[in-house]
Amino acid sequence: MGKNKLHIPGLPPIPVVSDAEAEQADYLLCAPANFPTPFKDNFTGFCSQCDTKVQYRWHAPRKPKLLCISCFAKQS
């Protein structure tokens, strides 16, 4: 696992991993499809747990299941 970490106030440090390691994740945390974004090239899909429409960046890992923020919060 990489030594670099992403620091977001209020959350524990998040490890920065390689693309190959990211492909092995269980889930990809996604924003709701109606969440405002400056990016016009986002991909869309559906949360693997509740079928809410979500959006994610085109360069995100493809293998992990999509997970919306609400379902993620319920698991935490």
Secondary structure, DSSP 8 states (H G I E B T S, - for coil): --S-EE--TTS--EE---HHHHTT-SEEEEEETTS--S-S--EEEE-TTT--EEEE-TTS-SSSEEEEHHHHHHH-
